[in-house]
Amino acid sequence: MRLKSETRIVGIDDASFDKCDDTVLIIGSIFRGGFWMDGMLSTYVTVDGLDATDKISDMISGCKYQDLRIIMLAGITVGGFNVIDLPELNERTGLPVIAVTERHPNFEKIENALTNVSDVETRLEIMKKAGNVHAGPNNVFYQVSGMDAYTAKRVIYKTSTRSYIPEPLRVSHIIASGLSRGESAKR
């Protein structure tokens, strides 16, 4: 994949939520590379549900921004343990998916925490489908579907223009936390 300086990328993060909430807001910031914000998408997913892949796929497929080229996620879960199926999201949208995290996932801790939600085996299977965790630039980690790991690493590097976090994800986090808390959290 040839990376242009203004490749359109949607960065997706979830808002803060309380355990008593049924749904959580998802924000998608659309960027041209790591420099210019072009637009914003939003949807809601069920807290600890299994609808994140469907909702995010519908949000992207139904938007007016038909020139999107890459999906970036702030990890593979939103709204608690609502796990995003990376290969399925890639297949449905036709776009490569890169899930970026600040820390290497501790799968043992995750598996122990899953005892508090339903459909544990389904969630674990979706997590396994996300593939290997790769070390990225700026001490971040990533999983990828629909693109080779080297190209994904280049995308992360090129879009991390203001922080160690790619700009589309950083801005989605700021917007989501500002809307849910009344004030944005630093990132």
ABEGO torsion letter per residue (X at the ends): XBBBAABBBBBBBBBBBBAABABBBBBBBBBBEAABBABBBBBBBBBGBAAAAAAAAAAAAABABAABABBBBBEABBGEABBBBAAAAAAAAGBBBBBBBABBBBAAAAAAAAAABBGAAAAAAAAAAAEBBBBBBGGBBBBBBGBBAAAAAAAAAAABAABABBAAAAAAAAAAAAAAAGBBBBX
